[in-house]
């Protein structure tokens, strides 16, 4: 097994808990992975489904991820924040119409990452199979590529026309 290709993803879309607890859980996982000798990239999520659009906002009675996640420490400095961003009206990826561009929703997070000297990976993003969404998805890829605060992105798809042995495909693309 090629360990250089492995990455750690700590938790998928934490929510309905305090952001202080998400930070505590993320830090405990980072510490344990490093103490066990793991040196690969770690993707650490924020709270409230780790949405890029809401990183600096209170959501579902949770404190903003931006108030806590800059406190993460990695002795190898090989941790990126794990961000999800969908292009539909409620950022869920469950609706046909795409209405939110990365340019309109990710700017505050991008600035926060820059100000705090942090990196992020957009580990989930997507939109439906329409011409408008396809154009907006290209814009999302371009946005990530144009901003050094992002180290890569991954998109996933599901449905009867998705090829592969599983009903969901998950593809990673590094921009750095």
Secondary structure as UniProt FT lines:
FT   HELIX           3..5
FT   STRAND          8..9
FT   HELIX           19..35
FT   TURN            36..37
FT   STRAND          42..45
FT   HELIX           48..50
FT   HELIX           52..54
FT   TURN            55..56
FT   TURN            60..61
FT   HELIX           65..67
FT   HELIX           69..71
FT   TURN            75..76
FT   STRAND          79..86
FT   TURN            89..90
FT   HELIX           102..105
FT   HELIX           107..116
FT   STRAND          120..126
FT   HELIX           131..146
FT   TURN            148..149
FT   STRAND          150..158
FT   TURN            160..161
FT   STRAND          168..174
//
